[in-house]
Amino acid sequence: MDTEPRRRGPFWDVLAGRVPPPAAAETLGWQLIEVDPEQGTIEVAFEASERFVNPVGVIQGGFLAAMLDDTLGPALVATLPEDQFAVTLDLHVQYLRPARPGRLTGRGRVVRRGREVCFLAGELIAPDGKTVAVATATAHLQARRD
């Protein structure tokens, strides 16, 4: 994991403790496992709380979508200079099997990065190694406004 002081921007500032993590990431139990900004890949973990379950006891799809968004977005944001940020324009999620409370692993990657529009893909993996959901996203690069 590369958290060298030379890296700056929202993603790196959170990792270095210069700014607090987003409340949404804390709610989801977001934890960085590995990031490779040169390859545009990331692996993160989430702690799916009992509070995320629907009436039949599985994680509600909106939480899984949020986890995927918080996997794909950081895969891209980690590659950007400190004066740029990316916003999600479109997130398409396919749910493959139910997810239960506990640790879920997100793997994301930048499929193609253009000057303004980027394409991302990833998956959410259960502790048994089975994929519970996959996603693709389109993101728009823009200048940061602090």
Secondary structure, 3 states (H helix, E strand, C coil): CCCCCCCCCHHHHHHCCCCCCCHHHHHHCCEEEEEECCCCEEEEEEEECHHHECCCCCECHHHHHHHHHHHHHHHHHCCCCCCEEEEEEEEEEEECCCCCCEEEEEEEEEEEECCCEEEEEEEEECCCCCEEEEEEEEEEEEECCC
